[in-house]
Amino acid sequence: MKIGILKIFAIVLCLAGVLTFAGCEQEAIDVSGISTASSETSAPSSEPEPEPEFAVNPLTGIADLDPAAVNNRPVAVMVNNLKPTAQSVQTGLDQADIVYEAYAEGGVTRLLAVFKDVKAADQIGTIRSARYSYVDLAMGHDAIYVHAGINDSHAKPHVKETGIDNINLLMGKYNGMSFREKNGKALEHTLYTTGEKLAKGFTKLKWRTELKYNKDNWQNFVAEDAEIVPNSGKCDEIKVTMSNQYVSDFKYDATAKVYKKFSGTSKHKDYKTGKQLEFKNVLVLKTSVTALSSDGYIVKTGLSSGEGYYVSNGGYQKIKWSKGNAKNPIKITLEDGSACAYNPGNTWVCLVNKKNSVKITEPAVPSSAVSK
């Protein structure tokens, strides 16, 4: 009898242990399941993705610059402007921060396109030889000066005198930094480069690519949301007669708030995109032009100081300008010498012979507004 009772008691204990183990196991599975479900159904983060950060481009005043390029030296590229051959195959001017138009020979003008972050630029050209005054324009930005060929009698000694870092793309050691493209023109009008090719070349050649001087904003830029209208008068169009053959004309587009560029009466377009060139700002700087060669053919554009006009947002401002030393940037002021507010955006600069015509046209008055 005692043995039977003991057997029953043992069986009861075993059953209790089995039930307890099963309960514990079930509890562990349930806890694991709850934990997993919680992980799978967790709410997504409500924090917005961070906006990309940009730095202010000191040549334009616009916050669209890759922060990594803030301390980059600008690159200044000589662009052929010969009519009627080279102008029709120009490209890349719409990507430049500043385009200078000055005299190269006789009444013929040549362009200097300045890029703060050249690696961001696509095709640029066609590229032409170095001339005296453009050396100083490039140095005013601590820029690397890129050209194809050089005027031996005057520009070459000036390059040596100033010590400017310059790349003559016609020299063999710079192979790979430019290319020829068939465009229906003579060979001298077919040389192009790209921002990527130039940037890779600078790295390979171990050129100095960081700014040493002129790190401040090029002009007295206002905030992007605080644009001004120059107040000497209204300007619907400004026509700058560089010479009989070369007339740079700018007509205001009030909708886009930019000036459309014309060469004479023709729209000045990019060769690759077909888009008409347009600029937020136009600077017209009156200067002297002197002959460097005995026949008067090779000329020098004066870069000392003078008077001129700042044009933007449908208005113009009478200004004074100065540069002087090769390393100095061009600066503008009001006629009394005080600071001249300047709108953020790209700029075309005409360095025009002060003897030549500069015509400003105000908007036409609607007939309904004319007093009778």
Helices and strands as residue ranges (DSSP letters): H 2-40, G 67-69, E 75-79, G 87-89, G 93-95, E 98-105, E 108-115, G 118-120, E 123-125, H 132-139, E 144-147, H 155-162, E 166-168, G 172-174, E 179-180, G 187-189, E 191-194, H 195-205, E 220-221, E 233-234, E 237-241, E 247-253, E 258-263, E 266-267, E 278-279, E 281-287, E 289-291, E 299-301, E 305-312, E 315-322, E 331-334, E 341-342, E 347-353, E 358-361, G 367-369
